[in-house]
Amino acid sequence: MQALLMQQGKLWVDEIPTPTPQAGEVLVRTAACGICGSDLHAAAHTEDFVRTSREAGGAFKLTTFDPVVLGHEFCAEVVDFGPKTNRQHKVGDLVCAVPALTRDRRMLPVGYSVDAPGGFGEYMLLTESLLQAVPQGTPASAAALTEPMAVGLHAVNKANLQPKDVCLVLGCGPVGLAVITALQARGAGPIIASDFSAGRRAVAVAQGAHAAVDPKSADPYAEPTLKTAVREGRKLVIFECVGVPGMLDSVFLNCPQDSRIVVVGVCLETDHSRPLIAINKELNVQYVLGYSLQEFNDTLLGIADGSVAVSGLVSDTVGLSDAAAAFDRLRAPDECAKILVNPSLN
């Protein structure tokens, strides 16, 4: 099969063996797979990604410098079944799944293991018991956003929102946009977004943000709606969706007393922050990771019934031959929100 391989930052298309499903596994054909910020990190900072994975593990655990097939935000078509499968899905059915392959009492991260190639290949293996049927009429391009949108839902669930809270989303990349979408679906607000990219600010407003601020020219914490809400005694909930060194310390320094901070952005580097600032302001800091199976399923159903709006998030769909260039395009945030890869377009 054809696949986009990644090794220490190098991306290239090559022919690799089509995987054979083992017990409890299903062979699927990739219909659409999103390029995640974690994929960009893995390609651009492979050494840091591997070192952090080896030291701390986590959902996206890349522990090898060997070539891997990335891609964990996918919708796929059932092709064949391995032994000891129940075959509750039919050949040709569209499915999504939590990107994990359970094998030999191990959990292999799909897209980050040489033994579990991801959605940037024509075929991949999934654990049958983790498959979720895509509701009839839902396009693969929308269902493929289930995984990243579930991350946003989980972050919002962990925020413990109260009816009068005002929300500030720092960073409007795919993770920030997923958070904004989940907040909008819940009726939370007002929602203030902050990003340097004019393009991403526009998408943030389209997804439900009530205002979007360019932090280069304006202080997000001084945005009029936010400032008025805080002055009236409403609490500020901040979703940090950037994940670069210095962000947390900046949030501590600039946010008001008693703010709640939900850390969604993944910083791979050593960072520093001054706890005394957070102590003086009695800040509440919540780190979040991934989602539950229920949140994944709820997100897929929400995409299917339209309550989770995703149609404005896909900027482009490319084949494998253009996938490496798509990685570069996503580093220019004014151009794209989410790019999907469909191997059948080659």
JOLIN-V985268 format. One record per run of one state. SS is the DSSP state (2 for helix, 1 for strand, 0 for the rest). FROM is the first residue (numbers start at 1). TO is the last residue. If there is no record, write none. Layout:
SS_FROM_TO / SS_FROM_TO
This chain:
0_1_1 / 1_2_7 / 0_8_9 / 1_10_15 / 0_16_24 / 1_25_34 / 0_35_36 / 2_37_44 / 0_45_45 / 2_46_56 / 0_57_67 / 1_68_68 / 0_69_72 / 1_73_81 / 0_82_93 / 1_94_97 / 0_98_99 / 1_100_103 / 0_104_105 / 1_106_109 / 0_110_112 / 1_113_113 / 0_114_115 / 1_116_116 / 0_117_120 / 1_121_121 / 0_122_122 / 1_123_127 / 2_128_130 / 1_131_133 / 0_134_139 / 2_140_143 / 0_144_145 / 2_146_158 / 0_159_165 / 1_166_170 / 0_171_173 / 2_174_186 / 0_187_190 / 1_191_194 / 0_195_197 / 2_198_206 / 0_207_210 / 1_211_213 / 0_214_219 / 2_220_222 / 0_223_223 / 2_224_231 / 0_232_235 / 1_236_240 / 0_241_246 / 2_247_254 / 0_255_259 / 1_260_263 / 0_264_274 / 2_275_281 / 0_282_283 / 1_284_287 / 0_288_292 / 2_293_305 / 0_306_313 / 1_314_318 / 0_319_319 / 2_320_329 / 0_330_337 / 1_338_341 / 0_342_342 / 2_343_345 / 0_346_346
